[in-house]
Amino acid sequence: MDNINIRPNLDNKLINVNEDRFYVLGRVLVEDCGYTLEDLKNMWGLADTVLRNDKVYYICMKLIDVEIQN
């Protein structure tokens, strides 16, 4: 993952990774976490992805692009 952009955005709720966008459901410090990544995803019902940036896990839901036609 080359192009990771974790910046304040929509109250720190969006993360862009290359062409993908994720909605942050929760954050956990890596050093305080006693759970597996699968456990973390299960704790947050909508989570399908756990991203890591330095010392923080970001429990996320991947967003999909849709085009609405009338």
C-alpha positions as CSV (number, residue, x, y, z in Angstrom):
1,M,0.0,0.0,0.0
2,D,2.0,2.9,-1.3
3,N,-0.3,5.9,-1.1
4,I,-1.9,6.0,2.3
5,N,-3.6,9.2,3.4
6,I,-4.7,9.3,7.0
7,R,-5.7,13.0,7.6
8,P,-8.5,14.7,9.4
9,N,-11.4,14.3,7.0
10,L,-15.1,14.1,7.8
11,D,-14.2,14.3,11.5
12,N,-11.4,11.8,11.1
13,K,-13.8,9.1,9.7
14,L,-12.4,8.6,6.2
15,I,-9.1,6.9,5.1
16,N,-7.9,6.8,1.5
17,V,-5.6,3.9,0.5
18,N,-4.6,4.2,-3.2
19,E,-8.0,4.1,-5.0
20,D,-10.0,2.6,-2.0
21,R,-11.8,4.6,0.7
22,F,-12.6,3.3,4.2
23,Y,-15.0,4.6,6.9
24,V,-13.4,4.4,10.3
25,L,-15.7,2.7,12.9
26,G,-13.1,2.6,15.7
27,R,-9.5,2.9,16.7
28,V,-7.4,0.8,19.0
29,L,-3.8,1.2,20.2
30,V,-1.8,-1.7,19.0
31,E,0.1,-2.1,22.3
32,D,-3.1,-2.2,24.3
33,C,-4.9,-4.6,22.0
34,G,-5.2,-8.2,23.1
35,Y,-7.4,-9.3,20.2
36,T,-6.8,-10.8,16.8
37,L,-7.7,-8.8,13.7
38,E,-10.7,-11.1,13.2
39,D,-11.9,-10.4,16.7
40,L,-11.7,-6.7,16.1
41,K,-13.7,-7.0,13.0
42,N,-16.4,-9.1,14.8
43,M,-16.6,-6.6,17.6
44,W,-17.6,-3.9,15.1
45,G,-20.5,-5.4,13.2
46,L,-20.0,-3.5,10.0
47,A,-16.2,-3.8,9.9
48,D,-14.6,-5.7,7.1
49,T,-11.0,-4.3,7.2
50,V,-8.5,-3.5,9.9
51,L,-5.8,-1.0,8.8
52,R,-2.7,-0.2,10.8
53,N,-0.7,3.0,10.8
54,D,2.2,3.0,13.2
55,K,0.8,2.3,16.7
56,V,-3.0,2.4,15.9
57,Y,-5.4,-0.1,14.4
58,Y,-8.2,1.5,12.5
59,I,-11.3,-0.8,12.4
60,C,-13.0,0.1,9.1
61,M,-15.7,-0.6,6.6
62,K,-14.7,-0.4,2.9
63,L,-16.8,2.1,1.0
64,I,-18.0,1.3,-2.5
65,D,-18.5,3.8,-5.3
66,V,-21.9,3.7,-6.9
67,E,-23.4,5.6,-9.8
68,I,-27.1,6.5,-9.5
69,Q,-29.0,7.0,-12.6
70,N,-32.5,8.5,-12.8
